[in-house]
Amino acid sequence: MWEMRCDFTGDRYDILELKDGRVFAQYSKPQRLEEKIIGRVWSIWDISELSQTVEKSQQLGELRSQFLSMVSHQLRTPLNVVSFSNSLLKKHIHEWTSEKTLPLLERIQTAVEQLSRMLDDILLFAKAEAAKLNIEAKPLNLVQFCHEIVAQIHTCNNQNKVNFDSQGSCCTTSIDRKLLAPILKNLLDNAIKYSPSGAVVDLQLFCEPEKVIFQVADRGIGIPVADQQRLFEPFYRGSNIAHLPGTGLGLSIVKTLVDLHGGHIDMKSEVGVGTTFTVIFPSMK
């Protein structure tokens, strides 16, 4: 705290924000001799840390509201499917044939898988935001790893094909496979989800001396320009996909995991043409 004098009149309380980001609270009171103002004393406090705490608290409050809204909306649909299908099965289990019961069981299975993916996203997002994910970089054969990811995607989806191609000397680099997996899976899942049935999705791997590049390209609906700046924000969903299920966490998780690896992610998209995500990691042998 320090004091200054000036000739202003009346008590004043102000918040001063400097260009370097610091924030100060200022209170000043006139000093009088009998009835005459002879000066003013300022008391100034550095409240930068308090201001940052309040701002972060407000942001957390907004995230909490967005999270509750997402949970109540996105989890309700699969839960309703499970509840309704279960009620029908209980009511008709002794009179329906397997031809009638099997579709309901498949609907329940699909809904459960959808719930499981949502909960996995929420858990991974919470860990990433709390900085509880540790990087455990180990030598990894990237070509083999990408083939494994594509095989897993094809197991869960037989409507769209993922083409994988690699260029350069892509044998082995040090990277955390448990964090690389959700990066590629989220990008590929999104590419498939927002593409027409039967459309091809491309996964490309480029290996250069100083960096490793993963590229996922689709021929889907594309992302409106107005949505592109906020695409990596938690719970944010594009204006043209509101009718499709999703938590709005996938790309936020991808961005956080890429940052943890010291990498960088870029996106190019055109509505009606498709979207390409490019992830770049520094090469570590």
N, C-alpha and C positions, 0 to 999 in steps of 0.2 A: 504494500500500500504506500502511496505517496500523495503529497498535497501540492496544489497549485492555486494561484490567486488570479481573479479577473474582476471586471466591473459589471457582470450581468446582475439582474434583479430577480428575486423569487427563487424558491427551492426547485431543484431539478433532479430527475433520475433518468438516466439513459443507458442504453446498451450500445457499446461501440464494437463494431466488427472490423478488424484490420484485414488488409489484402493477403497477409500470410496465414489467415485462418484463425488467428487468436481472437478471443472474445473477452471484453472487459465490461464490468458493471461500474457505472459512475453515479455517485450521489454528491450533489453540491448544495451548500447552504450559505446565504449571505451573512457577513459579519457586520454587526452594527456597534456604533458608539453613540449611546443615547438613541436618537431616532435616525441618525445618519448612517447610510451604508458605506463602510470604509474598505470593503473587500469581500472576497468569497473564498471558501475553503472547499476543495474537491477531495473526496475519498474515492479511490479507484481500486477495484479488485479484479484480478485475473480469474475469470470464470470459464476459461476455455474447456477444461476437463468436465465441468458440470454441464456446459452446453452440449458437449459431445455425448455425454451420458443421457441427457434428456432426448436428444435427437435419435440416439440409438434405441432408447426406450419406445419412442413413437414409431420407429420403423418396425421394431419387434411387435408392437401392438397391431400395426397394419398387417404384418405377416401372419399373426395369430388369427386375425379376422378372415384373411384370405384362405388360410388353412382350414378353418372351421367351415367356411362356405364351400370349399372344394370337397371336403370329406362328406358333408351332408348331401351334396349334389351327386358326386361321382360314385360314392359307395352305395347310395340308395338303390340305384338301378340293378346292379347284380344281386344285391340282397333281396330285392323284390322278386327277381327271377327265381332264386333259390326257394324263397318262401312259397311262391305260387305253384311252382313245379312240385315241390314237396307235398303241398296240400292235395294236389290232384292225384299224386301217386298213393298217398295214404287212403284217399277216398275210393280209388278204383283198383288198388293193387291186386285184388282177388278176381277181378272180372276182365281186366285188360290183358291183351296178349303182349308178348315182348316187342312186337312191331309198334305198339302204341307207347309202351313205357320207355323204350330205348331212346327216342328223341328227347324226352323229358330229362332222362339221365344225362344225355349229352349236353343239354342246355345248362343243367346244374354244374357239370364239369367245366364248361366254358366260363360260367360266372365265377366259379371258385378260382380258376386260373387268372381271371381278370382281377379279382380281389387280391390274389397273391402278388401279382405284379405291382399293383398299386401300393400295397403294404411294403414291398421290397423297395420301391422308389422312395416312399416316405422315410423308411429307416435309413437308407443310404444318404438321403438328403440331410437328415438330422445329424448323422455322424459327420458328414462333410462340413456342415455349418458349425458344428461344435469343435472342429479341428481334431477329431478323434481318429482320423484315418492316417496311418503312418505309411510312408512310402517304403516298400521293401523291393528295391530294384534288384533283379537277378537276370542272368543271361537267358534270353528267350528267342527261340526260333520263330521269327515273325511270320514267315510264309506258312509254316505248319499251324501256327496259332490262328491265323486268319482262316485257313481251311476248316479248322475246328469250329470257329464262330459261325461260318457260313453253313456248316452241317447242322449246327444247333438251330439256326434260323429256319432252315428247310424242314426240320423235324416238326416245328411248330406251325409252319405255313407252307402249304403246297399250291397256293394260288399265284404266287409271284416267285420268279427266279432271281437269285443273286449271282451275278458274274464276278469272279475274283481274278485279278491280274496283278502281277508284281513286276517292277522294273528296277534294275540296278542290282547290286550285290546285297541281297537281303537275307543273309544267313542268320546272324545272331546279334542282338543288342541287349543292353541291360535296361529292363523296364519292369514295372510291377504288373504282373498279369491279372491280378485280382481287381485292379483299378482300370486297366486297359479294356478288360472284357465289358464292363457296363458302358464304357464310352462307345465302343463299336456297336454293341447290341442296341443301345438307345438310338443311335443314328440310323442303323439299319431298320429297326422296328418302325421308326417314324417314316422312313422312306417308303416302306411297304404300306403302312397304314394310310398314307396320303397319296398313294398311287392307285390307278385303276387295276382291277383284278387282271392278272396276266401280264402286267407291265414288268419290265426288267429293271432291276436295281444294280448299279455297279459299285463294287468295292475295289479300289486300287491302292497299291502300296508302292511308294517310291522311296528308294534308299540312296541317299547321297552321303558323301564323306562326313559332313557335319550335322546332318539332320535326317529324320525319318518322317515321311509324310503319308498320312492315311486320307483317302478321299472317298466320300460316299455321295453318289449322284443318283437322283431319281428323275422320272418323267411324269411327276404328279401334278397336283393342283397349284403348287407354288405358294409363296408367302407374300401378301400385300406389302408394299413399300412402307405403309404407315405402321405395320407391326414389326418390321425388321429391327428397329432400334431397341425394342424391349424384349426381344425374343429369348434372351438368356435370364430374364428376371424370374424368380420363383413364382409359380402359380399363374404366370401369364400365358394366355392362349390366343392364337391368332383369330382374327375376326371372321375368317372363313372356315373355321373348324369347330365352331361351338356345338354343332350337332353330333360330333364324334366324341366317344369316351376318352378320358385322359385326365391326368392330375395336373398338368402344366409344370411338372418337375423335371421331366426328362432332360431337356436342354440345359436347365440350370445345373443339374447334376453333372452333365458332360462338361460344362464350362468350369465348374469347381474342380473336377478331377484333372482336367487338362492343366489348369493353373497349378495344382499341386505337383504335377510333373515338370513344371517349368516350361510348359508348352504354350501353344497359341492356336486359336480356332477362328476360322473365317467362314463366311457364308455368302453365297450368291444365289439369288432366286428371282424367278419371273413367273407371275401368275399365269397358269395355263400351260407353262412350258416345263417347269421343274425346279429342283433345288439341289445345290451342291454344297456340302460341308467339307472343309479341308482342315485337318488337324496336323500340326507340326510339332514334333518333339526334337530336342537336341539329341544327337546320337551319342550314346555312351557304351563303350565296349567293355 
